[in-house]
Amino acid sequence: MAARSSAAGKHGAGPRVVAQNETAAAAVGAGAASLDRIIHERLRLAIVSALSVNPILTFAELKKLLSTTDGNLSVHSRKLEDAGYIAVEKKFEGRMPRTEYRLTVSGRSALERYLTHMEALIRATRSA
Amino acid sequence: MGAVRPIRPTAEPIGLHDQAMDNLRFIRHTMENAGSFTAVPGVGGIVVGATAFFAAFAAHLSAGPRHWLFVWIGEAFLALAIGLGFSARKARRAGNSLLSRPFRRFVFAMAPPIVAGALLTVMLNNAGLVRCLPAVWLLLYGAGVACGGAFSVRIVPVMGLSFLVLGAVAVLAPAVWSDALLAFGFGGLHLFFGWIIARHYGG
């Protein structure tokens, strides 16, 4: 930041620009710090994104869509379920078990907050 | 004292801006892959249905097979323009691109039966078999919508199957029913399914 401030000073931008840069950098720092770590992880972000455009997806559909393994999908969907971001329903179709996932209201808000964060980070880094 | 050098040269750290952009791209890509194309325009379907009724009426009053064919070909181009226009409008309103992956998949799945229908139209017209065209159009349009509908909301393949059933009826029906069947299909089915799509899938 000091280097940035001195660079701004060298180009004659003055204290106002320096203050703006500092504010933007602070916003970037705050934005990065307050990121939702639960959906920041790639596979969990993919699960939430996929469910945001489909009312219900089964385990098999999600696995195929995200090209992942049973174990990975189970672990990460459990974390999202524990956080209340997705709801899981286990049923039987004949004798075959069927696990269905859907995004909860809280999960949708979390995705929206995450998107807002990303956009804010982009704006802040641009203005910095 | 010498300067400390890292054992392995490290890559430049990725900036926050690039990470954020990459995350947004990832979310968009995942949504596009997972989503069905919902820019099938319900309102557009209603408008196409209405124009098809006029076309059926005009075709019924036509002087001969040549005039009859011109009326329906004109209606096909008009319906295409209306469908594309309303799809673009609906996609724009939803903040999506009409050229998104789901739309491209929808179009690529729908195109082969439609192209086959256009070529068969030329062939059957040249062979003097214009009376076969209603069944061919209804069947191939139905096949196209059913195939494209695999990448769309569930009601779209149902619409395709309805056209296929009507096409099957047209195969067995007498030639004098042609305009009525085309009016029922391109008019009635578009109006009915257009209304459902407009009501339940955002316009």
HADDOCK unambig.tbl for C-alpha pairs under 7 A between the chains (distance, minus, plus):
assign (segid A and resid 46 and name CA) (segid B and resid 27 and name CA) 6.68 0.50 0.50
assign (segid A and resid 46 and name CA) (segid B and resid 30 and name CA) 6.13 0.50 0.50
assign (segid A and resid 49 and name CA) (segid B and resid 27 and name CA) 5.92 0.50 0.50
assign (segid A and resid 49 and name CA) (segid B and resid 30 and name CA) 6.28 0.50 0.50
assign (segid A and resid 49 and name CA) (segid B and resid 31 and name CA) 5.63 0.50 0.50
assign (segid A and resid 50 and name CA) (segid B and resid 30 and name CA) 6.04 0.50 0.50
assign (segid A and resid 50 and name CA) (segid B and resid 31 and name CA) 5.30 0.50 0.50
assign (segid A and resid 50 and name CA) (segid B and resid 34 and name CA) 5.27 0.50 0.50
assign (segid A and resid 53 and name CA) (segid B and resid 31 and name CA) 6.28 0.50 0.50
assign (segid A and resid 53 and name CA) (segid B and resid 34 and name CA) 6.87 0.50 0.50
assign (segid A and resid 53 and name CA) (segid B and resid 35 and name CA) 5.32 0.50 0.50
assign (segid A and resid 54 and name CA) (segid B and resid 35 and name CA) 6.41 0.50 0.50
assign (segid A and resid 65 and name CA) (segid B and resid 34 and name CA) 6.83 0.50 0.50
assign (segid A and resid 118 and name CA) (segid B and resid 20 and name CA) 5.16 0.50 0.50
assign (segid A and resid 121 and name CA) (segid B and resid 17 and name CA) 6.54 0.50 0.50
assign (segid A and resid 121 and name CA) (segid B and resid 20 and name CA) 6.74 0.50 0.50
assign (segid A and resid 122 and name CA) (segid B and resid 17 and name CA) 5.15 0.50 0.50
assign (segid A and resid 122 and name CA) (segid B and resid 20 and name CA) 6.42 0.50 0.50
assign (segid A and resid 125 and name CA) (segid B and resid 17 and name CA) 5.89 0.50 0.50
